[in-house]
Amino acid sequence: MSYHYTDIHLPTFMDVGFSETLAAVLRRVYVWMTLGLLTTAGVAAIISTTPFFQVLVGQSLLFFGLLIVELALVIGLSWGIQRLSPPVALILFFTYAILNGLTLSVLFAVYSLGSVAYTFLASAALFGVMSVLGYTTRINLAKMGTLMLMGLIGLVIAMLVNLFWANSTLGWLVTFAGILLFLGLTMFDTQRIKHMTATALQKNNEDVEARLGILGALSLYLDFVNLFLFLLRLGGRQR
């Protein structure tokens, strides 16, 4: 995945047509992202009250099977967004949100309901601040993209190592690193949506609003969910 933006000339950003299209794209991004998060939260809350919840908690193979399907979906949606029609991409996005709700329902077996709610609100506040900063900053964050991608790979490796090593110090380092990483990715992805919209307009791409709306929603959805999980790990009150 490339994190280098196509060069965008200043007049493009000042163009009225760009401003209108960007506003339309961002509306779609935040509407779809919010609906995706509500879908995930609703599914997680409902599943936690059903007999299936005990099956999910007790059957590790089922849980990891769902994670594998989720990973395949998010990879397929990210790489195939230019080939998929917007309605199909939207269906896949909400399918992913539902599956994520199934897997995240296990949090209710680990953390108290109040702790989950407070962490969700804290995540929303931090996410909102970083997204605004990413939209308004004049600093080009493209160079940060490669560094954050490397950081994400390192974070995943450290988490896998600690899964077997179970070192508390490494665990806390991973938690703090994860929070900082996804705060940075929220800024980066917000600015990336802005740049991708300008690039698409320069190339006269069709369906720019629909495609970038879904792709942007997926990117920011993933940033929010991961930020929430790391914050919950940091300050969540376990049962």
C-alpha positions as CSV (number, residue, x, y, z in Angstrom):
1,M,0.0,0.0,0.0
2,S,1.4,3.3,-1.0
3,Y,1.3,6.3,1.2
4,H,2.6,8.9,-1.3
5,Y,0.1,11.4,-2.5
6,T,-0.2,12.6,-6.0
7,D,1.0,16.2,-6.2
8,I,-2.0,18.5,-5.7
9,H,-1.8,22.1,-6.9
10,L,-3.1,24.8,-4.5
11,P,-5.8,26.0,-6.9
12,T,-7.3,22.5,-6.7
13,F,-8.0,22.9,-3.0
14,M,-9.4,26.4,-3.6
15,D,-11.7,25.3,-6.3
16,V,-15.4,25.5,-5.5
17,G,-16.1,22.2,-7.2
18,F,-13.5,20.5,-5.0
19,S,-14.9,22.0,-1.8
20,E,-18.4,20.8,-2.7
21,T,-17.2,17.3,-3.6
22,L,-15.0,17.0,-0.5
23,A,-17.9,18.0,1.7
24,A,-20.0,15.3,0.1
25,V,-17.3,12.7,0.5
26,L,-16.8,13.6,4.1
27,R,-20.5,13.4,4.8
28,R,-20.6,9.9,3.4
29,V,-17.4,8.9,5.3
30,Y,-18.7,10.0,8.7
31,V,-22.2,8.8,8.1
32,W,-21.1,5.3,7.0
33,M,-18.5,5.1,9.7
34,T,-21.0,6.1,12.4
35,L,-23.6,3.6,11.2
36,G,-20.8,0.9,11.0
37,L,-19.8,1.6,14.6
38,L,-23.5,1.6,15.8
39,T,-24.0,-1.7,13.9
40,T,-20.9,-3.2,15.6
41,A,-21.9,-2.0,19.1
42,G,-25.5,-3.1,18.6
43,V,-24.5,-6.6,17.5
44,A,-22.0,-6.9,20.3
45,A,-24.6,-5.9,22.9
46,I,-27.3,-8.2,21.5
47,I,-25.0,-11.2,21.2
48,S,-23.7,-10.8,24.8
49,T,-27.3,-11.5,26.0
50,T,-27.8,-14.7,23.9
51,P,-26.8,-18.3,24.3
52,F,-24.5,-17.9,21.3
53,F,-22.3,-15.7,23.5
54,Q,-21.3,-18.6,25.7
55,V,-20.5,-20.7,22.6
56,L,-18.4,-17.9,21.2
57,V,-16.5,-17.4,24.5
58,G,-16.0,-21.2,24.9
59,Q,-15.0,-22.1,21.3
60,S,-11.7,-20.6,20.5
61,L,-11.7,-22.1,17.0
62,L,-15.0,-20.4,16.2
63,F,-13.7,-17.1,17.5
64,F,-10.5,-17.2,15.5
65,G,-12.4,-18.4,12.4
66,L,-14.5,-15.3,12.6
67,L,-11.3,-13.2,12.9
68,I,-9.9,-14.8,9.8
69,V,-13.1,-14.1,7.8
70,E,-13.0,-10.5,9.1
71,L,-9.3,-10.1,7.9
72,A,-10.2,-11.5,4.5
73,L,-13.1,-9.1,4.2
74,V,-11.2,-6.0,5.1
75,I,-8.3,-6.9,2.8
76,G,-10.6,-7.6,0.0
77,L,-12.6,-4.5,0.5
78,S,-9.5,-2.3,0.7
79,W,-7.9,-3.7,-2.4
80,G,-11.0,-4.2,-4.5
81,I,-12.8,-0.9,-3.8
82,Q,-12.0,0.3,-7.4
83,R,-13.4,-2.8,-8.9
84,L,-16.5,-3.3,-6.7
85,S,-19.7,-1.4,-7.4
86,P,-20.5,1.0,-4.5
87,P,-23.6,-1.0,-3.3
88,V,-21.5,-4.2,-3.2
89,A,-18.7,-2.4,-1.3
90,L,-21.2,-1.0,1.1
91,I,-22.7,-4.5,1.8
92,L,-19.3,-5.9,2.5
93,F,-18.5,-3.0,4.8
94,F,-21.6,-3.7,6.9
95,T,-20.9,-7.4,6.8
96,Y,-17.5,-6.7,8.3
97,A,-19.1,-4.4,10.9
98,I,-21.5,-7.2,11.9
99,L,-18.7,-9.8,12.1
100,N,-16.7,-7.4,14.2
101,G,-19.6,-7.0,16.5
102,L,-19.7,-10.8,17.0
103,T,-16.0,-10.9,18.0
104,L,-16.1,-7.8,20.1
105,S,-19.0,-9.1,22.1
106,V,-16.4,-11.1,24.1
107,L,-15.3,-7.8,25.7
108,F,-18.5,-8.0,27.8
109,A,-17.1,-11.1,29.4
110,V,-13.9,-9.3,30.4
111,Y,-14.8,-5.7,31.1
112,S,-17.7,-4.1,33.0
113,L,-20.4,-2.4,31.0
114,G,-19.7,1.0,32.5
115,S,-16.0,0.7,31.7
116,V,-16.8,-0.2,28.0
117,A,-19.2,2.8,27.8
118,Y,-16.7,5.3,29.3
119,T,-13.9,4.1,27.1
120,F,-16.1,4.4,24.0
121,L,-16.9,8.0,24.9
122,A,-13.2,8.8,25.6
123,S,-12.3,7.2,22.2
124,A,-14.9,9.2,20.4
125,A,-13.5,12.5,21.9
126,L,-9.9,11.7,21.1
127,F,-10.8,10.5,17.6
128,G,-12.8,13.7,16.9
129,V,-9.9,15.9,17.9
130,M,-7.4,14.0,15.8
131,S,-9.6,13.9,12.8
132,V,-10.2,17.7,13.0
133,L,-6.4,18.1,13.3
134,G,-5.8,15.9,10.3
135,Y,-8.3,17.9,8.2
136,T,-7.1,21.3,9.1
137,T,-3.3,20.9,9.4
138,R,-1.2,22.3,6.6
139,I,1.6,19.8,7.2
140,N,1.7,17.0,4.6
141,L,1.5,13.8,6.6
142,A,2.3,11.6,3.6
143,K,5.8,10.9,4.9
144,M,4.4,9.8,8.2
145,G,2.4,7.1,6.4
146,T,5.3,4.8,5.7
147,L,6.6,5.2,9.2
148,M,3.2,4.4,10.7
149,L,2.9,1.4,8.4
150,M,6.2,0.1,9.7
151,G,5.0,0.9,13.2
152,L,1.8,-1.1,12.6
153,I,3.8,-4.1,11.4
154,G,6.1,-3.9,14.4
155,L,3.1,-3.6,16.7
156,V,1.5,-6.7,15.3
157,I,4.8,-8.6,15.7
158,A,5.2,-7.4,19.3
159,M,1.6,-8.5,20.1
160,L,2.2,-11.9,18.7
161,V,5.5,-12.3,20.6
162,N,3.8,-11.2,23.8
163,L,1.0,-13.7,23.2
164,F,3.4,-16.4,24.0
165,W,5.9,-14.6,26.2
166,A,3.2,-12.9,28.4
167,N,5.6,-10.1,29.6
168,S,3.7,-7.4,31.4
169,T,6.2,-4.7,30.6
170,L,6.1,-5.4,26.9
171,G,2.3,-5.6,27.2
172,W,2.1,-2.0,28.5
173,L,4.6,-0.8,25.9
174,V,2.4,-2.3,23.2
175,T,-0.7,-0.7,24.7
176,F,0.8,2.8,24.8
177,A,2.4,2.4,21.3
178,G,-1.0,1.2,19.9
179,I,-2.8,4.3,21.3
180,L,-0.2,6.7,19.8
181,L,-0.1,4.8,16.5
182,F,-3.9,4.9,16.0
183,L,-4.2,8.6,17.1
184,G,-1.6,9.3,14.4
185,L,-3.4,7.1,11.8
186,T,-6.6,9.0,12.5
187,M,-4.9,12.2,11.5
188,F,-3.2,10.6,8.5
189,D,-6.3,8.9,7.1
190,T,-8.4,12.0,7.4
191,Q,-5.9,14.0,5.4
192,R,-5.5,11.1,3.0
193,I,-9.2,11.2,2.2
194,K,-8.8,14.9,1.4
195,H,-5.9,14.2,-1.0
196,M,-7.5,11.2,-2.6
197,T,-10.6,13.3,-3.4
198,A,-8.5,15.9,-5.1
199,T,-6.6,13.3,-7.0
200,A,-9.8,11.6,-8.2
201,L,-11.2,14.9,-9.4
202,Q,-8.0,15.6,-11.3
203,K,-8.4,12.2,-13.1
204,N,-12.1,12.7,-13.6
205,N,-12.9,9.5,-11.8
206,E,-16.6,8.6,-11.6
207,D,-18.4,7.6,-8.4
208,V,-15.7,9.5,-6.5
209,E,-18.2,10.3,-3.7
210,A,-19.5,6.8,-3.3
211,R,-16.2,5.0,-3.5
212,L,-14.1,7.3,-1.3
213,G,-17.0,7.6,1.1
214,I,-16.9,3.8,1.7
215,L,-13.1,3.5,1.6
216,G,-12.7,6.5,4.0
217,A,-15.4,5.1,6.3
218,L,-13.5,1.7,6.5
219,S,-10.2,3.4,7.2
220,L,-11.5,5.6,10.0
221,Y,-13.7,2.8,11.4
222,L,-10.6,0.6,11.8
223,D,-8.7,3.5,13.4
224,F,-11.5,4.1,15.9
225,V,-12.1,0.5,16.8
226,N,-8.4,-0.1,17.4
227,L,-8.0,3.1,19.4
228,F,-11.0,2.0,21.5
229,L,-9.5,-1.5,22.2
230,F,-6.1,-0.1,23.3
231,L,-7.7,2.5,25.5
232,L,-9.9,-0.2,27.0
233,R,-6.9,-2.3,27.7
234,L,-5.2,0.6,29.3
235,G,-8.0,1.9,31.6
236,G,-10.8,-0.7,31.4
237,R,-12.0,-2.2,34.7
238,Q,-12.1,-6.0,34.4
239,R,-14.8,-8.1,35.8
